[in-house]
Each structure stands twice: as C-alpha cells, then as structure tokens.
C-alpha cells in the first residue's frame, strides 16, 4: 500500500481499538458523561506515557517518526493482543513483507497435502492463499459449503464468496460473526504484506459492490489464526456445530489450512457422513 493509504489504515485501526475500551478496563475512572464510546485520546496518551499532541498526530495518520518502544507502550495502553500488536507494528514501522518478497508463488496442492485433505473425511477443510483465494478443498467442504469446482477459478476468493453467494448467507446462523472471522484473518495478511497494492484494490471493489463490507471491515479485528465455534444451518443436514482451527502451512506460497472439526457431543459428524453417503448414492442426471 502507498504511504497515504498506510497512514489512513493506521489511523482507522487506532481509533477503532480506542473505541472498544472503557475507562474501567484500563484502570481509569469513567468521570463525566462521554459523547462517544471508548477512551479519549488524552487517556491513551496518559497510559502510554506520551504527549496528547503526539498521540493525536499518530492517530490522525500524520507522517511522524515512531519507535518500537513507544509502540509497545501504545499496544499495552490499548490492550492489544499479539496479532493486533503485530498489525500495529507493520503499519507504523512498515515491517511487513517488502516488495522483493511479494513475488507471486504458484499455489499447488502437493500429493501429500492432497492425501491429508482426503483423509479428513469428516472435517470440511479449505486451503487458501494470502489473498484468501481458495486453492484446495476436500469432499466434506464441498458438501457443507458448496462445490467450489463449479466456481470459476478466478472467482474463488473466500471473502468475496461470503458476500456474493446466498449459500453462505443462509448457512451461517450468525453470518456477520462468520464473516468477521475471515476479515480478521484478511486484516492480518493486510498488515503482513503492506507493499501489496492488491489488498487496497480488493477493498475498494468490495466496498463498491457490497454495502455491508465497510462496517464489518472497520471493526478492525485482527487474528492470524482464530479458533471459534461456528453454528451452521445446513439446508439438508440441519443444525451443525464446528470448531474452526486455522493453520499456516510451510512453504513460499503462504498457504492456510482451515479445518472445521465437528463439535464433540453433537450429532454433527453423523449428519455429515449421512449427507455425504446420500449424495454419493444419488443418481447422476444421465442415470435419471
């Protein structure tokens, strides 16, 4: 991203994180009634041990010098987790991947990885790249989500599909929460690859095409590997509960493996196996 875009992203992130906190959470008294939710700038500055003017300039996205030690203090003041802290440092210090490391690697599913996908018969699993493009999936994922083979390869972006396809909107009981998890992963990549202009172009396209995208993106959640419990309402199998585990795969292509494990003490795995068996036995159009 270019300098103005990077500074704007830094500004939006700091404001969003400040708005999430209450004075009580950071050991301050609430005091008089507040016009807006969250901490005031002067309170963050006080907690971080910097001047209010300097912090205001930083939050406004001005091009000022920032040290790692000061960013550590701001991270502590805003109660940032490890992924949020990494994102803040990437934007403020431009410590993400440099231009020389942005060479596009061909994402291939190796035979051993294909074997792993096939062995996860009762765990819908999706492999995606750093742009959240889907590059691989297993049979279980095709049954729970959709048959990605029917989607043109250039359109297999998980973020875009979540907004475009009615199947996803109907599937997730809490669609916004479901989307928010993927946007948190997307933002982690966004901070990691600060020199990749693709992310800014993608955001502009999504904002123009989907009004819901902007407010969800501005929540500024960051998570490199969220682990959450997700409830689906499958059209054929009914209620299904999955634990999402996200793993980074070793290699130059920076691939991510998202595994949906059926929740224990739930009939999800049984429902999934029955669904797969039923559809496997279903006659093809030529047999009917």
N, C-alpha and C positions, 0 to 999 in steps of 0.2 A: 504494500500500500504506500502511497506517496505521503509526504510529510504532513500536509493539512489533514488528510484522512486519518492518519495515525493519531494525531493530536486530538482530533474530534472523537475518535474511538476511546482514547484515554479519558477525555472529559466525560463522556457518557457513562463509562464504567465507574468512575469515581463518584459521580452524582448518584448513580443507581445504588451503589453499595452504601453510601451515606444515608440514603433514604430508607434503607431496610432496618437500620438500627434505632433503638430507643436509648435515651439517656441512662435509664436503669441498667441496660445491658452492659454498658461500659463503665458503670460506677459513678455516674453523674446524677444529680437531682433534676427532675423534669422542669422545675421552675414555672415561669409564666406560660400561658397558653401559646401554642405554636401554630403558625399559619400553615405550615407544611409538615408532613411526616418526616421522621428521621432526625438525625443530628444536624446541628448548624455547622457551617464551615469553621467558625471560630472554635467550636468544641473539638472537631477533628484536629485542628491545628494545635490546640492545647494538649490533647492526648499524645500527639506525635512529637511534641516539642519543637515546633516550627512556628514562624510568624503567620498570622492570619492572612496577611497580604500575599506571602509566598505561596501558601496553600491555595488561596483563591486563584492566583495566576496558574498554578498547576491544574486545578480543576476546570478552569476556563479554556484549557488547551493552548496556553501560550508556550512558545518555544523557549523554555528556560532549562538551565543545567540542573540535573538531578543526580544524586549519588545513591549508591546501593544502600548505604546505611540509613539515609533518610527514607528510602522506600520501605525498608524493613520496619521503621517506626510507623509509617502510614499503614502498612499491612497490619501491624499489631493494633493500631487505633481502630481500624475498620473491621477487625476480627476476621480477616481473610483466611480461607483455608489454603492448603498447599497449591491447588490448581489455580485459584484466584490470584494468589501471590505470584505464581509463575506468569500468569497473563499480564498482571500489572507491570512486572519487570520487563517483559517482552515489549510492551508498548512504550514504556517510559525510557528504556535503555536501548531499544531496538536489538534485543538479544535473541530474536527468533532466527529462523533459518535464513542465511544470506542468499543473495541472488545466485551464487555459484552452486548452491545445494538444491536449487529448485528445478533441476533437470527432471523432466517427466520420465519416470520409470514405467515400463510396460508391466501392468499388473497381471500376473499369471497365477493361476491356481496350480501349484505343483502336484504331482501324483500323490505324495504323502499327505498333503493338505486335503486333497480330494478324498482320500481314504478316511481321514478324520471326519470330514463333513458327512460322509456316507454312514460312518459308524454311529454318529449322533442321531440315531433314528427317531428318538422320542424328544429330541431337543431342537426346535427350529433354530437354525444358525445362518447368519448372514456375514459375508466378508465384504468389507468396503474399504475404499482408499481414503486419502487425506482430504479429498473433495466430497466425501460421503457418497461417491458413486459405488453402486453395488457391482461387485466383480465376481461374486460367487455365492451360492446358497445350496441348501440341501432340500431333500424331498419334503421334510417336515415343514420347512419355511414356506415352501410353495403351497402347502395345504392350509396353513394358518393365515398367511398374509395374502399372497397372490402368486400366480405363476409368472415370475419375472421374465421367463423366456418369451412371453407374449409382448413384453415392453421393449421397444427399440433400444438398442444398447446405449445410445447417446441420451436417452431419457431416463435411464435407471439411476437417478440421483435420489437417495433416500429422503432428503429434506424436501425436495420438490414433490415427490410422490405423496408424502404425508399431507400436503396441502391440495394436491390436484385430484387424488383418487378417492372416490366415495367409499371404497372398500376400507381404507384406513380410518376414515371419519366414523364409519359405523362400527368398526372393530373395537377400538379402544373406548372403555367406559368413560374415562377422563381423557379426552383427546388432547386437551391443552397440556395436561401433565405429561402425556406420552410424547408430544411434540417438544415440550420443554427439555426433556432429557436429551433428545437428539440435538437440539440447538445448543445445549451446554457443551456437548462434545464438539460441535461445529465451532463454537467460540474458542475452545481450547486450541483447535487447529488454526484458527484465525490469528491467535496470538503467537503461535509457534512459527507460522510462515508469514511474517509481517511484510515480506517483499513480494508476495504473490498477489498480483492485482486481480486474479480470478475471483477471490473472495468478495471484493468490493463490487465487481460487476454482477456477481450472483445475487448479492444482497439487493442491488438496485432492481434487478429483474424480478425477484421475489416480492419486493415491496410494491412494485407497479402492478403485479399480477394478482396478489393476494393481500387484501387489507388486514387480515389477521396476523400477517407475518411481523410487521413492525412492532406492535405492542409486546408480542412474545419475545422478540429479539431484544428489545430494550430492557427486559428483566435482567439481562446481563449475568445470567447463570453461567458458571464455568465448571466443567468436570471432565477430566480426561477419561475416566472410567467409572461411570455411575453404576451402582448396584441397587436396583429398585424392584419392588413387587408390582407387577402390572396385571390388571384385570381386563380380559377381553370378553366380548360378547360375540362369539362366532356365529355366523348365520346358520351353520349346520350342526355345530357341536355345542352351542350354548355357552354357558359361563366357563371360562378357562383362566387359571391363575399361573403366571410365570414369573420366575426370578430372572432378571436380566443381569448377565455378567459380561463385561466388555474387556477384551484382552488385546494388547498390542502384539502383533506378530513381527518377529525379527526379519530384517531384510531392507533393501533400499527403497522398496515401493511404499513403505509405511502403511501397511495394511492393518485393519482392525477386525477382530472376530467378535461378533455379538451373539451370545448364546442365551437362548430362552429356555430355562430349565423348569419343567413342571413343578409347581409347588407341592411339597410333601403333604400328606394328609388331605389331599384333594383328588378328585376324580379326573384331573386334567390329563394325565398321561394315558389313562384308559380311554378317554374320549378321543384323544389324538390318534391313538393306534386304531381305534374303530373307524375313525374318519378316513384314515389312510387306506385301510383294508377295503372299506366300502367303495371308495373312489377307484381303487386299483381294480376291483371286480366289475366296475360299471362298464357297460358295452361302449365301444367307440362308435362315432357317427356312422361308420361304414358297416358296423355289425347290426345296427338297428333296422 
